[in-house]
Amino acid sequence: MALSATVDKSILNGLREALLDRTPLQAIPETVWKRTGALNTWGTNAIEGNTLTWHDVEMLLLEGRTVADRPIADVLETMQHEAAFRGLLARLDAPIRITTALELHEAVFRGVKADAGQWRRVRVYITGSRHRPPSPEDVVPLMMKWEAEYSSRDLVGEPAFALGAWMHHAFESIHPFPDGNGRVGRLLLNLHLLKHSWPPLHILPPDKKRYIACMESAHESGPAELEGFLLEAMARSLLDLLDQVGTRKDELRPIKELAKDGAHSAKYLALRASQGELPAVKERGGWRTSERALGLYRDIVGRA
């Protein structure tokens, strides 16, 4: 699987600096953090088969209303995941341990799965994957090794996204729980990013095919493709947060509108957005970005 183009890390750093200049991550306004938690919860659950739509999740988590004709388990794990996600900020001062994974699994699936918060004791298979997770007796030793290697690599200052891609793929490869590994793994990934002063990223239903392909590629050739995917997801998260708390330069606008005042055509910018080089979000079939993101792209990448 050939490496695809992805967003330049200098562009991401520029967007992050703009966000942190506006507000520390721990001080993101409650309404924004609440919406972020709802979006993250909807995405991570939906790619695993949860039946709640984004509209359902908005009603449940943002408006405090009930949703009808949905499985009770789907509603419960939605509410509990959102609480676990919002609780990540309280975990920033503690190291990431194997007990963190157990606590997050129990928090999300309490009352939903009989084995919430317990390591698996059965052999499992990942649907559609050639990778075979280890036998159950190897789970705890491998998780202890995962914890030690993560701590060691973090201590020597490995770049946040490279380390995050490794830790996420390694966790999912062990598949330490009978079910719910993806959701816990993505919570751990976002906890790692928050500890390195990056906001949470979201993996949404349109991302599912590429996300799975990147995970599969990592089994064979390492997590470089996955790291690229995470960088693009982070660009989207930064744009979304800056649109809510930033200045006029951070307002998300159609690329066609922004292209009128620059050297690049709308067609060219849309191509770069589709390739992941220009931070942008796709809404209702069209690409949107901000004046700040476009300026960083022009200064750092340009037509090269």
Summary of the structure (lengths in Angstrom):
residues: 304
radius of gyration: 19.4
end to end distance: 23.3
largest distance: 61.7
contacts: 949
relative contact order: 0.15
helix: 63%
strand: 3%
